Amino acid sequence: MNFRPGLEGITAVQTHLSSVDGENGRLIFRGYHVDELARKYTFEEVIYLLWYGELPTQNELKKLKKQLHEARNLPESIIRIMDELPEDMEMMAVLRTSISSLKANPEWPPTLEEAIRITAIIPTILAYRYRTLHHLEFIAPDHQLDHVSNYLYMLTGKIPKDAHIKVLNAYFILTAEHGMNAATFTSRVIASTESDLFSAVCGAIGAMKGPLHGGAPTGVMSMLNEIDSMENTEDWLRKKLNRNEKLMGFGHRVYKTNDPRAEALSDVIASLSAGDDWFVLARHVENTAIRLLEEYKPGRRLYTNVEFYAAAVFKAINLPEMLYTPTFTASRIAGWSAHVLEQAENNRIFRPLSEYSGPKI
């Protein structure tokens, strides 16, 4: 048997959705470079591209926005469930529980209407839970605001700054889809059994909540907070590398050169945060870490990944740490749902082999 731990190097899916070119540092959504999408388009337009295969006309975009607006409101049943959950239950588990409660009668095949419903309601679930945990009044969705700005509005009760909308919109686009990552693969495996979209998304959330997948920005923020100043940077990083410990935000399973998502986020943040001390520190840590990684691990080609600048985005918009991975999830639902819909178009249940390594008879 040709055993590959973690299925590394195994092609299990043919997809029209995205191309992840790790050797050349390129990420393409349905024929569009992701950095172009992040700079020129809105998250709603990119959702439409992933779901329908082309960018929307103005009328098509208007219709999608209306559908998303109508699906934002929380049902009373979900509110009651969240109110009964333990206060110390982590946010990703709350989100998983809430999504699983949305559908009483699972159906096959999954539909775009279901994808719209889940995508629209995730920010409302997160905002409701966050504000009630902090004994704040829930802020209902504002149907005059787009998807990203409404999320920030529901969290704070204030109309967000244009700069914050721009940088979070870029983040949502850049992290909306990324090939056959663990959570996306999980969603397609579940869908391949002809289970429903809601179950597939719950499985993907379970994979996303793992620290090796969706939790990385939290580790980056902790690292930058510990370093604290440019003067401490090299000494802190060398101590970490001398202990053979991982530097959070550097290296990627796929990319062997610069992560194009990190580059695009860096450019957007730089245009909005010129002179910001924290951003200057992040740049210095990045440059120092890349130099030291080449010294300690020559030839490994370890560069900044998207999680490093995701931490910078979340810092810029003052996003609470408990919402880091859930916010990643709020963007990645676009890719998960698109993959489940694609899986249903030409379905075959996943059934890989296993190689027995136990005692011989």
C-alpha positions as CSV (number, residue, x, y, z in Angstrom):
1,M,0.0,0.0,0.0
2,N,1.0,3.6,-0.6
3,F,0.5,5.0,2.9
4,R,0.7,8.8,3.3
5,P,0.2,10.1,6.8
6,G,-2.3,12.9,6.8
7,L,-3.1,12.0,3.2
8,E,-0.2,14.4,2.2
9,G,0.2,14.5,-1.5
10,I,-3.0,12.6,-2.2
11,T,-5.5,14.2,-4.6
12,A,-9.0,13.3,-3.4
13,V,-11.1,16.0,-5.1
14,Q,-11.3,17.8,-8.4
15,T,-12.7,21.3,-7.9
16,H,-13.6,24.4,-9.8
17,L,-13.5,26.6,-6.7
18,S,-9.8,27.4,-6.0
19,S,-6.3,26.7,-6.9
20,V,-3.6,26.8,-4.1
21,D,-0.2,27.0,-5.8
22,G,2.2,26.6,-2.9
23,E,5.4,26.6,-4.9
24,N,4.7,29.9,-6.6
25,G,2.7,31.5,-3.7
26,R,-0.6,32.0,-5.7
27,L,-4.2,31.5,-4.6
28,I,-6.9,31.7,-7.2
29,F,-10.7,31.7,-6.8
30,R,-12.5,30.6,-9.9
31,G,-9.9,32.2,-12.2
32,Y,-9.3,35.4,-10.1
33,H,-6.2,36.1,-8.1
34,V,-7.2,36.4,-4.4
35,D,-5.2,39.6,-3.9
36,E,-7.1,41.3,-6.7
37,L,-10.4,40.2,-5.1
38,A,-9.4,41.5,-1.7
39,R,-8.4,44.9,-3.0
40,K,-11.3,45.5,-5.4
41,Y,-14.4,43.6,-4.3
42,T,-16.7,43.0,-1.4
43,F,-17.2,39.8,0.6
44,E,-20.7,39.5,-0.9
45,E,-19.3,39.6,-4.4
46,V,-16.8,36.9,-3.6
47,I,-19.4,34.7,-2.0
48,Y,-21.4,35.0,-5.2
49,L,-18.3,34.1,-7.2
50,L,-17.7,31.0,-5.1
51,W,-21.4,29.9,-5.2
52,Y,-22.3,30.7,-8.8
53,G,-19.0,30.6,-10.6
54,E,-18.8,34.3,-11.8
55,L,-18.9,37.7,-10.3
56,P,-22.4,39.2,-9.9
57,T,-24.0,42.0,-11.9
58,Q,-25.4,44.9,-9.9
59,N,-28.9,43.3,-9.9
60,E,-27.5,39.9,-8.9
61,L,-25.5,41.5,-6.1
62,K,-28.5,43.4,-4.9
63,K,-30.6,40.2,-4.8
64,L,-27.9,38.3,-2.8
65,K,-27.6,41.2,-0.3
66,K,-31.4,41.1,0.2
67,Q,-31.3,37.4,0.8
68,L,-28.5,37.7,3.3
69,H,-30.3,40.5,5.1
70,E,-33.5,38.5,5.4
71,A,-31.6,35.5,6.9
72,R,-29.7,37.4,9.6
73,N,-32.2,37.4,12.3
74,L,-32.0,34.9,15.1
75,P,-34.9,32.5,15.7
76,E,-36.3,32.6,19.2
77,S,-35.4,28.9,19.5
78,I,-31.7,29.6,19.0
79,I,-31.8,32.4,21.5
80,R,-33.3,30.1,24.1
81,I,-30.7,27.5,23.4
82,M,-27.8,29.9,23.7
83,D,-29.2,31.4,26.9
84,E,-29.2,27.9,28.5
85,L,-25.6,27.1,27.5
86,P,-22.9,27.3,30.2
87,E,-21.1,30.7,30.3
88,D,-17.7,28.9,30.1
89,M,-18.6,27.0,27.0
90,E,-16.1,28.1,24.3
91,M,-17.5,30.2,21.4
92,M,-16.8,27.6,18.7
93,A,-18.8,25.0,20.6
94,V,-21.6,27.5,21.0
95,L,-21.5,28.2,17.3
96,R,-21.6,24.5,16.5
97,T,-24.5,23.9,18.8
98,S,-26.5,26.8,17.4
99,I,-25.9,25.7,13.7
100,S,-27.0,22.2,14.5
101,S,-30.2,23.6,15.9
102,L,-31.1,25.5,12.8
103,K,-32.4,22.5,10.8
104,A,-35.0,20.0,12.1
105,N,-35.5,18.0,8.8
106,P,-32.2,17.5,7.0
107,E,-32.5,17.3,3.2
108,W,-30.4,16.1,0.3
109,P,-29.1,17.6,-1.9
110,P,-28.0,20.8,-0.1
111,T,-29.3,24.1,-1.5
112,L,-28.1,27.6,-2.0
113,E,-30.9,28.9,0.3
114,E,-29.4,26.8,3.1
115,A,-25.9,28.2,2.4
116,I,-27.2,31.7,2.5
117,R,-29.0,31.1,5.7
118,I,-26.0,29.7,7.5
119,T,-23.6,32.4,6.1
120,A,-26.0,35.2,7.1
121,I,-26.7,34.0,10.6
122,I,-23.2,33.1,11.9
123,P,-22.2,36.8,12.6
124,T,-25.5,37.3,14.5
125,I,-24.9,34.2,16.6
126,L,-21.4,35.4,17.5
127,A,-22.5,38.9,18.3
128,Y,-25.5,37.7,20.5
129,R,-23.3,35.3,22.5
130,Y,-20.5,37.8,22.9
131,R,-22.7,40.7,24.1
132,T,-24.9,38.5,26.5
133,L,-21.7,37.0,28.0
134,H,-20.6,40.6,28.8
135,H,-24.0,41.6,30.1
136,L,-24.6,44.0,27.2
137,E,-27.8,44.5,25.3
138,F,-28.1,42.6,22.1
139,I,-27.8,44.8,19.0
140,A,-30.1,43.6,16.2
141,P,-28.8,43.4,12.6
142,D,-28.9,46.7,10.6
143,H,-30.2,45.8,7.2
144,Q,-28.7,48.9,5.7
145,L,-25.2,47.6,6.3
146,D,-23.3,45.0,4.3
147,H,-22.2,41.7,5.8
148,V,-18.9,42.7,7.3
149,S,-19.9,46.2,8.6
150,N,-23.0,44.7,10.1
151,Y,-20.9,42.2,12.0
152,L,-18.8,44.9,13.5
153,Y,-21.9,47.0,14.3
154,M,-23.6,44.1,16.1
155,L,-20.5,43.6,18.3
156,T,-20.0,47.3,19.3
157,G,-23.4,49.0,18.7
158,K,-21.5,51.7,16.7
159,I,-21.3,52.2,12.9
160,P,-17.7,51.0,12.2
161,K,-15.0,53.1,10.7
162,D,-14.4,52.8,6.9
163,A,-10.8,51.7,7.6
164,H,-12.0,48.9,9.9
165,I,-14.6,47.8,7.3
166,K,-12.0,47.7,4.5
167,V,-9.4,45.7,6.4
168,L,-12.0,43.2,7.8
169,N,-13.5,42.9,4.3
170,A,-10.1,42.0,2.9
171,Y,-9.6,39.4,5.7
172,F,-13.0,37.8,5.0
173,I,-12.2,37.5,1.3
174,L,-8.7,36.2,1.7
175,T,-9.8,33.5,4.2
176,A,-13.1,32.6,2.5
177,E,-11.7,29.5,0.8
178,H,-8.4,27.6,0.7
179,G,-8.5,24.3,-1.0
180,M,-8.6,21.0,0.8
181,N,-7.8,22.1,4.3
182,A,-8.8,19.9,7.2
183,A,-12.2,21.6,7.8
184,T,-13.1,21.7,4.2
185,F,-12.2,18.1,3.7
186,T,-14.3,17.2,6.7
187,S,-17.3,19.0,5.2
188,R,-17.0,17.2,2.0
189,V,-16.6,13.8,3.7
190,I,-19.8,14.4,5.7
191,A,-21.6,15.6,2.6
192,S,-20.5,12.6,0.6
193,T,-22.7,10.4,2.9
194,E,-25.7,12.5,1.7
195,S,-25.9,14.1,5.0
196,D,-27.2,17.7,5.1
197,L,-25.3,21.0,4.8
198,F,-25.9,21.9,8.4
199,S,-24.2,18.6,9.6
200,A,-21.3,19.2,7.2
201,V,-20.8,22.7,8.6
202,C,-20.9,21.4,12.2
203,G,-18.2,18.9,11.3
204,A,-16.1,21.6,9.7
205,I,-16.5,23.8,12.8
206,G,-15.3,20.9,14.9
207,A,-12.1,20.7,12.7
208,M,-11.7,24.4,12.6
209,K,-11.7,24.8,16.4
210,G,-8.5,22.7,16.7
211,P,-5.4,24.8,17.5
212,L,-3.5,23.4,14.5
213,H,-6.2,24.9,12.2
214,G,-8.2,27.9,13.2
215,G,-6.5,28.8,16.5
216,A,-3.2,30.1,15.1
217,P,-3.9,33.9,15.2
218,T,-4.3,33.6,19.0
219,G,-0.8,32.2,19.2
220,V,0.6,35.0,17.1
221,M,-1.0,37.7,19.3
222,S,0.4,36.0,22.4
223,M,3.9,36.0,20.8
224,L,3.8,39.7,19.8
225,N,2.5,40.7,23.2
226,E,5.3,38.8,24.9
227,I,8.0,40.3,22.6
228,D,6.5,43.8,23.3
229,S,9.3,45.9,21.8
230,M,11.7,45.9,18.9
231,E,14.6,45.7,21.3
232,N,13.4,42.4,22.7
233,T,12.6,40.8,19.3
234,E,15.8,39.0,18.3
235,D,16.6,37.7,21.8
236,W,13.1,36.4,22.3
237,L,13.0,34.7,18.9
238,R,16.5,33.1,19.4
239,K,15.5,31.6,22.7
240,K,12.4,30.1,21.1
241,L,14.4,28.7,18.2
242,N,17.2,27.4,20.5
243,R,14.5,25.4,22.3
244,N,13.3,24.1,18.9
245,E,9.9,25.6,19.5
246,K,7.6,26.7,16.7
247,L,7.2,30.4,15.8
248,M,3.5,31.0,15.4
249,G,2.6,32.7,12.1
250,F,5.5,31.4,10.1
251,G,5.6,28.4,7.7
252,H,2.7,26.7,6.0
253,R,1.8,23.1,5.1
254,V,1.3,24.2,1.4
255,Y,3.2,27.5,0.7
256,K,6.9,27.2,0.1
257,T,7.2,30.9,-0.6
258,N,5.3,34.0,0.6
259,D,1.7,33.3,1.5
260,P,-0.2,35.6,-0.9
261,R,-3.0,36.1,1.6
262,A,-0.4,37.5,4.1
263,E,1.1,39.8,1.5
264,A,-2.4,41.2,0.6
265,L,-3.4,41.7,4.2
266,S,-0.1,43.4,5.0
267,D,-0.6,45.8,2.1
268,V,-4.1,46.7,3.2
269,I,-3.1,47.2,6.8
270,A,-0.1,49.3,5.8
271,S,-2.3,51.6,3.8
272,L,-4.6,52.1,6.9
273,S,-2.1,52.0,9.8
274,A,0.9,54.0,8.8
275,G,2.9,54.9,11.8
276,D,1.0,52.6,14.2
277,D,3.5,51.4,16.8
278,W,2.0,47.9,17.0
279,F,2.1,47.4,13.2
280,V,5.7,48.6,13.1
281,L,6.5,46.0,15.7
282,A,4.8,43.3,13.7
283,R,6.8,44.2,10.6
284,H,10.0,44.1,12.6
285,V,9.2,40.7,14.1
286,E,8.3,39.4,10.7
287,N,11.6,40.5,9.1
288,T,13.7,39.3,12.1
289,A,12.0,35.9,12.2
290,I,12.4,35.2,8.5
291,R,16.1,36.0,8.8
292,L,16.6,33.8,11.9
293,L,14.5,30.9,10.4
294,E,16.9,30.9,7.4
295,E,19.8,30.8,9.8
296,Y,18.4,28.0,12.0
297,K,16.5,26.1,9.4
298,P,18.4,26.7,6.1
299,G,16.5,25.7,3.0
300,R,13.2,25.2,4.7
301,R,11.6,28.3,3.1
302,L,9.6,29.3,6.1
303,Y,7.7,32.6,5.4
304,T,5.0,34.6,7.0
305,N,1.5,33.0,6.8
306,V,-1.9,34.5,6.8
307,E,-2.4,33.9,10.6
308,F,0.4,36.4,11.3
309,Y,-1.4,39.3,9.6
310,A,-4.8,38.0,10.8
311,A,-3.6,38.9,14.3
312,A,-2.6,42.4,13.0
313,V,-6.1,42.8,11.5
314,F,-7.8,41.7,14.7
315,K,-5.6,44.1,16.7
316,A,-6.5,47.0,14.3
317,I,-10.2,46.5,14.7
318,N,-10.0,45.7,18.5
319,L,-11.6,42.3,18.0
320,P,-11.8,40.4,21.3
321,E,-9.5,37.3,21.4
322,M,-12.4,35.0,22.1
323,L,-13.8,35.9,18.6
324,Y,-10.6,35.2,16.6
325,T,-11.3,31.6,15.4
326,P,-15.1,32.2,15.2
327,T,-14.5,35.2,12.9
328,F,-12.3,33.0,10.8
329,T,-15.2,30.6,10.6
330,A,-17.6,33.4,9.6
331,S,-15.5,34.0,6.5
332,R,-14.6,30.3,5.7
333,I,-18.3,29.3,5.7
334,A,-18.3,30.7,2.1
335,G,-15.8,28.0,1.0
336,W,-17.3,25.2,3.1
337,S,-20.8,25.7,1.7
338,A,-19.4,26.0,-1.9
339,H,-17.5,22.8,-1.5
340,V,-20.6,20.9,-0.1
341,L,-22.7,22.2,-3.0
342,E,-20.0,21.1,-5.5
343,Q,-19.7,17.7,-3.8
344,A,-23.4,17.1,-4.3
345,E,-23.2,17.8,-8.0
346,N,-21.1,14.6,-8.6
347,N,-21.1,12.7,-5.3
348,R,-19.2,9.7,-4.4
349,I,-18.8,8.7,-0.8
350,F,-15.2,8.9,0.6
351,R,-13.9,5.5,1.5
352,P,-10.1,5.4,1.7
353,L,-8.2,2.3,2.7
354,S,-6.3,1.7,6.0
355,E,-3.1,-0.3,6.4
356,Y,-3.1,-2.7,9.3
357,S,-0.1,-2.4,11.5
358,G,-1.2,-4.5,14.5
359,P,0.2,-7.8,15.7
360,K,0.3,-10.6,13.1
361,I,-1.5,-13.9,13.6
